[in-house]
C-alpha cells in the first residue's frame, strides 16, 4: 500500500475533493451533451416530418433556432473539455493543482469561450421559455 500512496498528489484533502468534483462535473456535462444531441436529432426529424406549406417558415425558423442552440452547446462542450485537459494534464503541476489553476487562470481564452457560449445559449433558452409562457398566458384570456 505504501507504493500506491507514494504516487498520490501531495495536496490537502479539500483540494483533492475540489479536483474530484471538477473532473466529475466535466464527465456529467458530457452526458448532458449526449442527451442534447439526441434531442436535437429528434427535434430536427420531427420538424422536417411535420412541415407543411402553410407553416414552413415557422418550422424553418425553429430549425435555425434549434441548430444554433446545438452549435453553441457543441462549442461549449469542446471548450469545456479543452479547459479540463489544460487543468488536469497540461498544467497539472501548477502550484495548488488543477483547482487552483482554474481559479487563477479563468481569463484564458478557452475558458472565456466556454463561459460566453454557455451564457448566450442560456439567454436563447430563456427567450423561448419566456415567449412560450407569455403566449400561453395570453391564449387563456
C-alpha positions as CSV (number, residue, x, y, z in Angstrom):
1,X,0.0,0.0,0.0
2,X,2.9,2.3,0.6
3,X,3.9,2.2,-3.1
4,X,0.4,3.3,-4.2
5,X,0.2,6.1,-1.6
6,X,3.6,7.4,-2.8
7,X,2.0,8.3,-6.1
8,X,-0.8,10.4,-4.7
9,X,-0.5,14.1,-5.1
10,X,0.7,16.0,-2.0
11,X,-2.3,18.3,-1.6
12,X,-4.7,18.7,1.3
13,X,-8.0,16.7,1.2
14,X,-10.1,19.8,0.4
15,X,-8.0,20.4,-2.8
16,X,-8.3,16.7,-3.8
17,X,-12.0,16.9,-3.2
18,X,-12.3,20.0,-5.4
19,X,-10.3,18.3,-8.2
20,X,-12.6,15.3,-8.0
21,X,-15.7,17.3,-8.3
22,X,-14.4,19.4,-11.1
23,X,-13.4,16.4,-13.1
24,X,-16.7,14.6,-12.4
25,X,-18.6,17.8,-13.4
26,X,-16.9,17.6,-16.8
27,X,-18.0,14.0,-17.2
28,X,-21.6,14.9,-16.3
29,X,-21.5,17.7,-18.8
30,X,-20.5,15.2,-21.4
31,X,-23.5,13.0,-20.5
32,X,-25.8,16.1,-20.8
33,X,-24.3,16.9,-24.2
34,X,-25.1,13.4,-25.4
35,X,-28.7,13.8,-24.3
36,X,-28.9,17.2,-26.1
37,X,-27.5,15.6,-29.2
38,X,-30.3,13.0,-29.2
39,X,-32.9,15.7,-28.5
40,X,-31.5,17.8,-31.3
41,X,-31.7,14.9,-33.8
42,X,-35.3,14.1,-32.7
43,X,-36.4,17.7,-33.0
44,X,-34.9,18.2,-36.4
45,X,-36.5,14.9,-37.6
46,X,-40.0,15.9,-36.2
47,X,-39.8,19.5,-37.6
48,X,-39.0,18.1,-41.1
49,X,-41.6,15.4,-40.8
50,X,-44.5,17.7,-39.9
51,X,-43.5,20.6,-42.2
52,X,-46.4,21.8,-44.4
53,X,-46.7,24.6,-46.9
54,X,-48.6,26.9,-44.6
55,X,-46.2,26.5,-41.6
56,X,-42.9,26.0,-43.4
57,X,-41.5,29.4,-42.4
58,X,-42.2,28.7,-38.7
59,X,-40.6,25.3,-39.0
60,X,-37.6,26.9,-40.8
61,X,-37.2,29.4,-38.0
62,X,-37.4,26.7,-35.4
63,X,-34.9,24.6,-37.3
64,X,-32.4,27.5,-37.3
65,X,-33.0,28.2,-33.6
66,X,-32.5,24.6,-32.5
67,X,-29.5,24.3,-34.8
68,X,-27.9,27.5,-33.3
69,X,-28.5,26.1,-29.8
70,X,-26.9,22.8,-30.6
71,X,-23.9,24.5,-32.3
72,X,-23.4,26.6,-29.1
73,X,-23.6,23.6,-26.9
74,X,-21.1,21.8,-29.1
75,X,-18.7,24.8,-28.8
76,X,-19.3,24.8,-25.1
77,X,-18.6,21.1,-24.7
78,X,-15.4,21.3,-26.8
79,X,-14.1,24.3,-24.8
80,X,-15.0,22.7,-21.5
81,X,-13.1,19.5,-22.5
82,X,-10.1,21.6,-23.6
83,X,-10.2,23.6,-20.3
84,X,-10.3,20.3,-18.3
85,X,-7.4,18.9,-20.3
86,X,-5.4,22.1,-19.7
87,X,-6.1,21.9,-15.9
88,X,-5.6,18.2,-15.3
89,X,-2.9,17.3,-17.9
90,X,-1.0,20.2,-19.5
91,X,-0.8,22.3,-16.3
92,X,-1.0,19.6,-13.7
93,X,2.0,20.9,-11.7
94,X,0.6,24.4,-11.4
95,X,1.0,25.5,-7.8
96,X,-2.1,24.3,-5.9
97,X,-3.1,21.8,-8.6
98,X,-5.8,21.9,-11.2
99,X,-8.4,23.6,-9.0
100,X,-6.1,26.5,-8.3
101,X,-5.1,26.6,-12.0
102,X,-8.8,27.1,-12.8
103,X,-9.3,29.7,-10.1
104,X,-6.2,31.7,-11.2
105,X,-6.3,31.3,-15.0
106,X,-10.0,31.8,-15.5
107,X,-9.4,34.6,-18.0
108,X,-7.7,32.3,-20.6
109,X,-9.5,32.5,-24.0
110,X,-10.6,28.9,-23.9
111,X,-12.4,29.4,-20.5
112,X,-13.8,32.7,-21.6
113,X,-15.1,31.0,-24.8
114,X,-16.8,28.3,-22.7
115,X,-18.4,30.8,-20.4
116,X,-19.5,33.1,-23.3
117,X,-21.2,30.2,-25.2
118,X,-22.9,29.0,-22.1
119,X,-24.3,32.4,-21.2
120,X,-25.5,33.0,-24.8
121,X,-27.2,29.6,-25.0
122,X,-28.9,30.2,-21.7
123,X,-30.2,33.5,-23.0
124,X,-31.6,31.8,-26.0
125,X,-33.2,29.2,-23.9
126,X,-34.7,31.9,-21.7
127,X,-36.1,33.7,-24.8
128,X,-38.0,30.6,-25.9
129,X,-39.2,29.8,-22.4
130,X,-40.4,33.3,-21.6
131,X,-42.0,33.7,-25.0
132,X,-43.8,30.4,-24.7
133,X,-45.0,31.3,-21.2
134,X,-46.3,34.7,-22.4
135,X,-48.1,33.0,-25.3
136,X,-49.8,30.5,-23.0
137,X,-50.9,33.3,-20.6
138,X,-52.5,35.3,-23.4
139,X,-54.2,32.4,-25.1
140,X,-56.1,31.7,-21.9
141,X,-57.8,35.2,-21.9
